[in-house]
């Protein structure tokens, strides 16, 4: 009978330990998702945009194109 009590006590302890570990796993999973969402939010915050003025000589043709830092081509035509 003493072995049965020991086995029952071990099973009871294991059950409480497993419950605690399950709660820890759920908490860590939630924190993982929370930190990922926080980083995604941080990376998508719009940064300050500064406008710069660039002066270039358009030459004889009167056409002047400039490729900006964002990759867009800004074309201006001047009337001579």
C-alpha positions as CSV (number, residue, x, y, z in Angstrom):
1,X,0.0,0.0,0.0
2,X,2.8,2.3,0.7
3,X,4.0,2.1,-2.9
4,X,0.5,3.1,-4.1
5,X,0.6,6.2,-2.0
6,X,4.0,7.1,-3.3
7,X,2.9,6.7,-6.9
8,X,-0.2,8.7,-6.3
9,X,1.8,11.5,-4.6
10,X,4.2,11.6,-7.5
11,X,1.4,11.7,-10.1
12,X,-0.2,14.6,-8.1
13,X,3.1,16.5,-8.1
14,X,3.6,15.9,-11.8
15,X,0.1,17.1,-12.5
16,X,0.7,20.4,-10.7
17,X,4.1,20.8,-12.3
18,X,2.6,20.2,-15.8
19,X,-0.1,22.8,-15.2
20,X,2.5,25.3,-14.1
21,X,4.7,24.6,-17.2
22,X,1.7,24.8,-19.5
23,X,0.9,28.3,-18.1
24,X,4.6,29.3,-18.6
25,X,4.5,28.0,-22.2
26,X,1.3,30.0,-22.8
27,X,2.8,33.1,-21.3
28,X,6.0,32.8,-23.3
29,X,4.0,32.3,-26.5
30,X,2.0,35.4,-25.8
31,X,5.1,37.4,-25.0
32,X,6.7,36.2,-28.3
33,X,3.8,37.5,-30.3
34,X,3.7,40.7,-28.3
35,X,7.3,41.5,-29.0
36,X,7.0,40.7,-32.7
37,X,4.0,43.0,-33.0
38,X,5.9,45.7,-31.1
39,X,8.8,45.5,-33.5
40,X,6.5,45.5,-36.5
41,X,4.9,48.7,-35.2
42,X,8.3,50.3,-34.5
43,X,9.6,49.5,-37.9
44,X,6.5,50.9,-39.6
45,X,6.4,54.2,-37.8
46,X,6.8,56.9,-40.4
47,X,10.2,58.7,-40.1
48,X,10.7,62.4,-40.6
49,X,11.0,63.3,-44.2
50,X,13.2,66.2,-45.1
51,X,13.0,67.9,-48.4
52,X,16.1,69.0,-50.1
53,X,16.5,71.5,-52.9
54,X,18.9,70.5,-55.6
55,X,20.0,73.0,-58.2
56,X,21.4,71.7,-61.5
57,X,22.2,73.4,-64.8
58,X,19.8,72.1,-67.5
59,X,22.1,72.9,-70.4
60,X,21.0,73.9,-73.9
61,X,18.1,71.4,-74.2
62,X,16.2,72.8,-71.2
63,X,15.6,69.3,-69.8
64,X,16.9,68.4,-66.4
65,X,16.3,65.0,-64.7
66,X,17.3,64.1,-61.2
67,X,17.0,60.7,-59.5
68,X,16.2,61.2,-55.8
69,X,17.0,59.1,-52.8
70,X,13.7,57.3,-53.1
71,X,14.4,56.2,-56.7
72,X,11.9,58.5,-58.3
73,X,12.9,60.5,-61.4
74,X,12.0,64.1,-61.0
75,X,12.0,65.7,-64.5
76,X,11.7,69.4,-65.0
77,X,11.6,71.3,-68.3
78,X,12.7,74.9,-68.4
79,X,11.5,77.3,-71.0
80,X,14.4,79.3,-72.5
